[in-house]
Structures are given as C-alpha cells and as structure tokens.
Amino acid sequence: MELYHTLETILTASTASQKIDLFKHFYTAYRGGGIKREVAQETMVFIHPSYKDFCTLTDPKEVPKRTKLNTPHGQKLLLHAIAHIEYSAIDLALDAVYRFRDCGEKFERDWLEVADDEVRHFEMIEGLLRELGSFYGDFPVHDGLFEVSMRTLDLTERMAVVPRYLEANGLDATPQILKKLYSYREDPMIGKIMAALNVILDEEIDHVRKGDVWFEYACTKEKRSLECYFEIIEKYYPRSFPRKIDINCTARLEAGFTADELSKISLTLC
C-alpha cells in the first residue's frame, strides 16, 4: 500500500462511511509496517471539500443556530455542528501528512494519530445524532475549515492556524458548551453529549500540543521567530487578539502555549 496515493483516495472519498472504512483499513496496514512511500508523486490541491456530495453548503451566517439545547432539535443542531468539525478535522490531519512530505515519519505518526482520534470522535458524535433520528448531512454546513486548509499550504502557517488557533479555540469553546449543558444534565442524551465532549476536550489538548511541536520545528527550519504566530493569525483572522473573553488557560498551557503568549491572546489574566 502506497502512502500518498492511499491518503489521496481517503481524502476524496465521497461518503463518510467510505472515508472511515478506508482510513481504518489503511491505518491498520500503516501500524503493521505495510506501507511504502513514493514522495515524487505529485501533490494535489483539492478544490472541493470531501463532504460536498452529502452536505448542503451555505454561508457561515446561515448555518442554523444552536439554541434550545434542552430539546431534541437543539441537540441535533449541536451534535451536527460538532460532527462537521470532527469530520473536517479528519481531512485536516490527513492532508498534513499528504502535503508536508519532507517532515519525516514522526510527523506522519503524529498526524495519523490525530486522524485516528478524529475518526473516533466523529463516530461517537454521529452515533448520538443517529440516536436522535438524525445523521451527518441532515443540516447545512459551511466549508470554512476546508478553505483554510487550502490556503495554508506552508507548514508554518498550517501549524499556526489549524492546531494552534482553530483547535486551540476549541479548548476555550468546549467548556462553555459544557457549562450551558450542565443545567440539563439529568436528561440522558445531555449526559451522553457531555461525556463525549469531555473526551474530545481531553484529547484535543494533545492535538494542539502536537501542533505546537511542529510549529516550533517549522519556525526553526525557516529561521523564523516563534512570534510570527501572531503575524500569521493576524493575516488570516485580523483583530483576533487580544480577546476580552476567558480562555482555557490550563488546557492551553498544557498544550504548549507560554504565559507570555496567553497574555497577548486574552485580556483576562491566567
């Protein structure tokens, strides 16, 4: 099994079940050492997200609002939004391995581990969706994560934007969602959602930490200061920092952020 051709096939799979089945088969072979590499193979720049055939794409402002979390409909909307993030995260992790081929086998292992986590997260969340009589693709989604992956074709920018900005934002957002759900915790489905979110939150810390390691690697390789992180985020998400809202200081520190960085990210002292 050839690594990059197989990843291309997984990345372009037209259904969620096909993508997950292909990944599991591939990852079993990868861990067993049954993989060869043809680095000279041309790298594609994908022009459509892999979910285009089964999700309705819409403007981010038009995505249904996640309200009334104590109702089945509100729970479906929340779970669908999370499922979309996790499904997109599978592709982001696989694309990193597919695209940045000169980073070595440690880089491969790290991001394939992340992809494996994201597959498990997606299956866990979609399982809850199906318990509610819904499925991934039942509601409109936006392609913001796909678009940023296609814009960040440089390793330093990819590691800054995806794990150290977008996933790190998830470390802040998930506790806020859990806080909103807490008052409905006696609802069996809410209890299941909270348990799933706690698993995701715990494991996403490691994903951000991996991004931190490879961001530093990329900066060293390109002889760039780690301070370029703030320049890169300003380029893609102007005026993102400093924030007035609380951030998850404990999780961010565990994931590799420095106290000095956190003081520039948020006006709230950690």
N, C-alpha and C positions, 0 to 999 in steps of 0.2 A: 504494500500500500504506500503510495507516494503522498507525502505530507501536504504539499501546497495544492496539488490538484484535488485532493480529498477535501481540504478546507474550502476550496472554491465551490465544490459541489454542495457542501453543507451550508455555506453562506447563501447560496442561491436557491436552496430548497423552497418549494412553492407552498408547502403546508407546514404547520407547526409540528405535527406528528412525524412527518418525514424528516424534518431537521433534527428532532430529538433522537429518533431511531438511528439516523446516520451518525450523529455525534457519538452516541453510546457505543456503537459498533467500532467506530474509529478510535475512541478513547481506550477501549479495551485493548485494541491492537497496539496503540501507542505505548501504553503502560507495559505491554508484553515485549516491547522492543521490535515489533514487526513493522517498522516504518523506515522508508528511505526518503532522501531529500534531493530534489532537483532545483537547486537555488536559481539556476539560469532561466527557469520558466518565467515567462512574462507575468507581471503583476497587474491584475485588473483594477480599474477604478469603477466601482459599481455606481450605476446611475439611478437605480430604484431600490427601495427597501425590500427585504425578502418577504414582508407581510403584505405587499401591495395587492395580491390576488385574493386575500380573505379579510382584510381590514379596510374600512372606509376612511380615507384620509381627509382631514379637514384642517382648517386654521386652528392654531392653539387656542385662540379666544373662543372658538366654537365647540371645543370639547366639553361634554356635559359636566356640570359642576358636581362635586362630591359632597352632597348635603344629605341631611336626614339619615344619619348613619344607623339609627335605630330601626330603619325599615329595610326590607329585603331589596328594594330598588336602590336605595342609597348604598347598601353593602355591595351590590353588584357593580355599581359605578366605581366604588373604591377599589374593589378587587380587580376590576378590569384595568384600571389605570396602573395598578401595581404590576399586573401581568404584562402589560405592554412595556413597562420599564424593564422588567426582568427578561423578556424576550429580546428586546433591543440590546440588553447587556450581554446576552449570549453572543450576538453578532459582533459587538464591540470587542469582546475578548478574543474571539476567533480572528477577527480582522487584524488585530495587533500582531498575532503570530504569523498570519498570512503575509502581512505587509512589511514588517520590520525584520527581515530575514538575516541580518548580519549581527543580531544581538546574542546569538548562541542558544544552547539548549536550556540553560537556566531560565532565560526569558520565555522560551516555549513552555517549559513546565509550569512556570508561574501563571501564565495567562490561560493555559489549558485547565489548570486547577480552578481558576476563576470561572471559566466557561462551564465547568462541571458543576460548580456551586450554583451558577445562574440557571442552569437547566433544572436542577433540583428545586430551586426557588420557584421557577415558573410552574413546574408540575404541581408543587404544593399549593400555589395560589389558584391555578386553573382548576385544581381538584375542588377547592372551595367554591369557585364560580359554578362548577357543574352541580354541586350540592344545592345551589340556589336556582338551578334550572337555566343557567346561562353558560357562556363559553367565550373564549378569546376570539374577538372579531365581532362580537354582538353589539358593540358600541363604536362610534367614530374615535379615531386616534389622530395624533399629529406625528410628523416624521422628524421632529427636532433633533433627536439623538442620532438618527441616520445622517442627517445633513451635517452635523458637527463632525461625525466620523469621516465624512468625505472631504471636509475642509481641512482637517488636521492630518495631513499626510507626512508630517515631520514628527519624529519620535518625541522631541522635547515638548512640542505643542500638544501632541496626543496625550502624553502622560500628565501634563499640567491641566488640560481641560477635562479629560474624561475621569480618571480616578481622583485627581487632587482638587477638582472643582465640582463636577456633577455628582460623582459618588459621595464626595465629602459633604455636599449639600444634603444628601440623603441621610447622613448621620445626624444632621440637625433636624430634618423634617420628620423622620420616623418617630422620635419621642413625642413630637407634637401631635401626631396622629394617634399614638397610643394614649396620650392624655385625653383626647377627645372621646376615644372609645371607652375609657375607663368607667364612666358613669353608666354604661350599658353592659358591663362585664358579665352580668347574670344571664344575658342572652347567650345560648350555647354557640351560635355562629360567631358572635362578637368575641367570645372566648377563644375560638379557633383562629380567628383573624389575628387577635393579639398575640397568640402563641407563635403563629407564623411570622409576624412582624418582628418579634423578639429574636427569632432565629436569624432572619435576614439582617437585622441590625448588627448582631454579634459578628456575623461572617463578613459583612461589608467592611468592617474595620480592617480586616486582613487584606481586602481588595485595595483599599486606599493605601495601606502600608506598602503593598507591592508597587503601586503607582509611585509612591514616594521614593522607593529604592531606585526604580528605573528612571524617574525624573532626574534624580541626582546623577545617575550613570550618564544620561544623555547630556546633561549640563557639563559634566566633566569632559566627556568626549568632544563636545563642541566648544570647550573653553568658555562657557558662559557662566555668569554668576547665578546662584540659586534665586537671587532677587528678580531674575527675568520672569519668574512665576507671575508676579503682579503685572508686568508688562503684557504678558500673554493673555491673562484673564481680562485685562482692560481692552485688549484688541478684540476679543470675541464677545465679551459681556461688559460693555462700558458702564462705569459707575457702579460696579458690583460691591466695591469695598470703599470705606468701611460700612458695616451694617449696624443698624440700631437694634436689631433683634438678637435674642440669645442664640448662642451656638453651643454645640455639644463639645465643650472643652475637653472633657475626659476622653471621649472617643477620638477626637482629633489629635490630641497629644499622643495617645496610644498608636494612632495611625501614622505618626511621623512628623506632624506639624510642630514647629517650635513655638515657644511662648511669644517670641517677637513677631512671628507671622500672625498668630492669633490676635495680637494687639492691633495689627493692621487690617485684619479681616472684620473684626467686630468692635464697636464702641463699648460693648459690655465687657467688663473685665472678667477674665477667667480666674 
